[in-house]
Amino acid sequence: MSSDQPNSHELRAEYEYDVALSFLSQDEATAQELADKISDQLKVFIYSRQQEKLAGRDGEEKFNAVFGQDARVVVVFSRDGWGDTPFTRIEQTAIRNRAFEEGYDFTLFVPTTNPPCLPKYVPKNRLYGNLARFGLNGLAAAIEQLARERGGQPRTETIEDRSARNQRILDYERRRRKFLTSEEGGRIAISEAARITDLVHEWAISEPARHLGLNVRGEQGMARLVYHILPTGAYVSATLGFRLQYTNELADARLEFATYHGLPQWRGIVSWGEADKVSETKYRCDLAADNTVIWIPEDDEVPRLSAVDSAEQLCTGIMDWIETASRYEKTPNRR
């Protein structure tokens, strides 16, 4: 059968779900927010909202059915590691088996990292959802259109639907505003920032990182300097700290990560000369719709990271910087 000829499976009028969402834990808050935007028009399968239905059932069988045949459209929040965890591995297999029969027209891959990360098997000419450019509202509109193209009939939003959706939005904005402008929110942000820096510290002194020869200094539970001595005797370093001017105002609070050639001025460390800052990334603290605390890169609304995921990204950033600096040090006649 030619790939451009739809088979009977594609022409089905009825599906158990209009949309199924596949994602890693790092993107759960984003997936939850998207589901809330489209669930009044489309029937959505999202694992975190189906746990009661899945309890006691064969998870592998259910996920195979949902992503392999029971969802009209499958949306994948794609990043490195998707397809490697137990659940996303099942989902990926079901999607690829279905694509073998249907092609990939039933899918929409949405990269959540910069640069975009897509599975190698996705056709090169396949458009993907640009979340950073169009945001969740644009993505919601694209999904609704794809569902229509594949025979779906998104339900027209009634006055009751819209009222309920607006109420959810207002409730979330009230919770978010309270979080961003209260001492309680400030305490939570401080605790989460300290958790991130502590996790980075624990990794830096752990056995897996021992070969890097990292040296760590900490201040006040929310700031860390991690430095590495290159074979040439030169230092490369990274600083991580949380800046909060007022405990009841998080609008300008930032978790800051910077890399240097040399050692910046730091209490208890003797440094010679000036340290050259090479890069800087800032994360703002916010509250997701599911009430989890998230960290968002200041220059990019994607990804939205938990404390654990933020720490993992920062540890990766430190290793990337050491690797880059090591290559730089070996370059002849460097200035």
VOKE-521786 format. One line per field, with one value per residue (C-alpha): chain; x negated, y negated, z negated; residue in one letter. Coordinates in pm, whole numbers, plus 50000, padded with zeros to 5 digits. Last residue first. Layout:
BEGIN
kette: c(A ...)
u: c(X ...)
v: c(Y ...)
w: c(Z ...)
rest: c(a ...)
END
This chain:
BEGIN
kette: c(A A A A A A A A A A A A A A A A A A A A A A A A A A A A A A A A A A A A A A A A A A A A A A A A A A A A A A A A A A A A A A A A A A A A A A A A A A A A A A A A A A A A A A A A A A A A A A A A A A A A A A A A A A A A A A A A A A A A A A A A A A A A A A A A A A A A A A A A A A A A A A A A A A A A A A A A A A A A A A A A A A A A A A A A A A A A A A A A A A A A A A A A A A A A A A A A A A A A A A A A A A A A A A A A A A A A A A A A A A A A A A A A A A A A A A A A A A A A A A A A A A A A A A A A A A A A A A A A A A A A A A A A A A A A A A A A A A A A A A A A A A A A A A A A A A A A A A A A A A A A A A A A A A A A A A A A A A A A A A A A A A A A A A A A A A A A A A A)
u: c(45473 45427 45112 45188 45531 45495 45644 45950 46015 46005 46227 46496 46489 46492 46783 46984 46930 47051 47353 47445 47439 47661 47913 47930 47979 48262 48421 48416 48554 48828 48780 48997 48822 48905 48996 48655 48435 48496 48466 48769 48756 49069 49246 49534 49889 50041 50076 49705 49561 49262 48892 48679 48366 48057 47779 47434 47140 46766 46688 46317 46161 45923 45576 45466 45718 45704 46017 46187 46461 46488 46350 46387 46149 46007 46186 46542 46890 47211 47535 47787 48111 48312 48551 48687 49056 49013 49135 49211 48856 48717 48389 48361 48054 47990 47642 47438 47082 46874 46499 46203 45856 45522 45258 45193 45363 45680 45780 46157 46384 46732 46849 47181 47451 47782 47678 47523 47197 47044 46708 46653 46344 46393 46139 46334 46260 46456 46781 46930 46804 46989 46833 46974 47306 47370 47281 47520 47793 47719 47742 48080 48219 48106 48302 48609 48589 48541 48837 49056 48958 49033 49370 49454 49335 49588 49581 49491 49678 49987 49982 49953 50243 50457 50350 50442 50788 50841 50736 50957 51248 51187 51203 51525 51685 51568 51715 52044 52072 52015 51691 51765 51653 51361 51489 51213 51154 50776 50770 50989 50746 50459 50647 50707 50341 50228 50459 50324 49967 50040 50188 49897 49633 49575 49197 49071 49333 49234 49444 49269 49296 49200 48966 48680 48895 48884 48638 48366 48581 48611 48410 48453 48152 48286 48502 48874 48913 49280 49342 49689 49805 50098 49927 49630 49687 49985 49857 49497 49620 49827 49523 49322 49588 49630 49253 49225 49507 49349 49011 49187 49321 48998 48765 48546 48799 48751 48394 48295 48608 48944 49286 49475 49830 50032 50349 50653 50573 50684 50445 50079 50055 50359 50333 49963 50017 50296 50102 49787 49981 50152 50431 50441 50454 50482 50821 50708 50380 50548 50473 50096 50098 50247 50517 50720 51078 51091 51278 51289 50962 50761 50621 50608 50413 50159 50106 50064 49814 49610 49602 49508 49216 48927 49115 49081 49361 49628 49968 50264 50521 50870 50916 51129 51130 51427 51445 51175 51029 50669 50725 50889 50575 50480 50304 49994 49773 49864 50000)
v: c(46578 46935 47022 47392 47527 47769 47519 47478 47851 47858 47551 47720 48037 47840 47628 47931 48094 47781 47749 48114 48045 47742 47944 48208 47941 47788 48132 48191 47844 47884 47735 47547 47585 47371 47008 46899 46600 46613 46991 47116 47279 47454 47490 47738 47609 47810 47485 47420 47173 46958 46905 46729 46885 46697 46824 46668 46741 46678 46457 46382 46409 46129 46182 46412 46586 46675 46856 46820 46588 46582 46343 46514 46797 46835 46872 46844 47000 46848 46985 46748 46840 46520 46315 46008 46096 46298 46041 46129 46220 45905 45882 46247 46358 46732 46862 47088 47019 47208 47240 47299 47282 47302 47551 47678 48007 47808 47734 47746 47513 47524 47214 47259 47030 47101 47272 46956 46995 47299 47396 47694 47841 48076 48343 48452 48819 48792 48703 49055 49093 48787 48454 48258 48448 48354 47991 47978 48127 47871 47588 47712 47771 47426 47279 47484 47368 47005 47030 47184 46913 46642 46796 46791 46431 46344 46182 46454 46736 46524 46419 46784 46894 46608 46680 47047 46963 46716 46972 47242 46996 46904 47271 47323 47016 47126 47471 47333 47086 47377 47457 47629 47990 48081 48296 48535 48668 48650 48295 48190 48341 48163 47832 47883 47971 47657 47437 47586 47531 47165 47121 47309 47079 46991 46946 47153 47423 47478 47786 47999 48017 48350 48301 48476 48781 48879 49170 48955 48870 48492 48254 47882 47665 47558 47801 47874 48018 48075 48375 48388 48732 48873 48790 49011 49292 49522 49881 49828 49522 49750 49960 49642 49494 49817 49850 49488 49526 49836 49661 49354 49567 49746 49448 49436 49312 48949 48924 48617 48407 48441 48350 48600 48531 48826 48763 48989 49186 49549 49717 49745 49464 49569 49944 49972 49757 49987 50310 50177 50051 50384 50269 50245 49867 49738 49572 49405 49295 49131 48764 48813 49030 48771 48887 48596 48579 48259 47929 47870 48064 47829 47563 47788 48049 47782 47685 48048 48107 47804 47921 48273 48159 48260 48580 48703 48666 48838 48674 48856 48659 48730 49026 49341 49300 49287 49202 49440 49336 49376 49739 49808 49717 49375 49376 49157 49435 49661 50000)
w: c(47647 47765 47951 47971 47868 47575 47328 47551 47556 47177 47161 47369 47158 46834 46960 47072 46732 46553 46782 46721 46348 46412 46613 46339 46074 46276 46318 45944 45867 46128 46472 46718 47051 47242 47172 47303 47215 46839 46821 46622 46279 46152 45819 45841 45792 46084 46283 46241 45989 46078 46009 46266 46411 46523 46748 46775 47000 47032 46732 46726 46380 46294 46159 45880 45660 45291 45181 44841 44960 45336 45597 45932 46021 46373 46703 46591 46605 46468 46319 46160 45984 46009 45799 45981 45967 45647 45396 45034 44927 45086 45277 45373 45566 45580 45658 45880 45981 46235 46259 46487 46341 46519 46405 46757 46671 46593 46236 46180 45988 45837 45650 45474 45338 45163 44838 44693 44886 45050 45195 45420 45582 45873 45964 46270 46200 45874 46050 46036 45674 45547 45449 45745 45732 45369 45441 45737 45520 45247 45500 45619 45269 45162 45453 45355 44992 45095 45333 45060 44811 45069 45146 44774 44755 45022 45365 45615 45440 45384 45749 45858 45640 45769 46128 46085 45954 46238 46500 46350 46338 46702 46796 46600 46758 47102 47060 46922 47212 47446 47628 47954 47933 48152 48438 48531 48880 48895 49026 48733 48481 48656 48626 48252 48206 48390 48180 47857 47978 48050 47703 47545 47689 48055 48069 47776 47839 48200 48277 48539 48916 49073 49368 49189 49114 48743 48712 48555 48254 48215 47994 48059 47971 47725 47532 47522 47871 47967 48190 48346 48452 48653 48983 48894 49143 49109 49094 48984 48794 48570 48482 48421 48192 47993 47948 47837 47586 47432 47411 47270 46985 46888 46946 47258 47515 47418 47293 47493 47534 47707 47576 47791 47908 48040 48242 48293 47980 47941 48185 48087 47834 47632 47691 47610 47302 47180 47242 47076 46776 46710 46483 46105 46105 46462 46415 46091 46252 46551 46483 46449 46760 46995 47235 47371 47499 47703 47680 47303 47261 47484 47249 46942 47136 47234 46870 46766 47049 46943 46580 46693 46907 46681 46591 46947 47197 47406 47455 47611 47812 47944 47712 47737 48113 48349 48718 48832 49167 49054 48955 49290 49476 49603 49940 49939 49803 50094 50000)
rest: c(r r n p t k e y r s a t e i w d m i g t c l q e a s d v a s l r p v e d d e p i w i v t n d a a l d c r y k t e s v k d a e g w s v i g r w q p l g h y t a f e l r a d a l e n t y q l r f g l t a s v y a g t p l i h y v l r a m g q e g r v n l g l h r a p e s i a w e h v l d t i r a a e s i a i r g g e e s t l f k r r r r e y d l i r q n r a s r d e i t e t r p q g g r e r a l q e i a a a l g n l g f r a l n g y l r n k p v y k p l c p p n t t p v f l t f d y g e e f a r n r i a t q e i r t f p t d g w g d r s f v v v v r a d q g f v a n f k e e g d r g a l k e q q r s y i f v k l q d s i k d a l e q a t a e d q s l f s l a v d y e y e a r l e h s n p q d s s m)
END
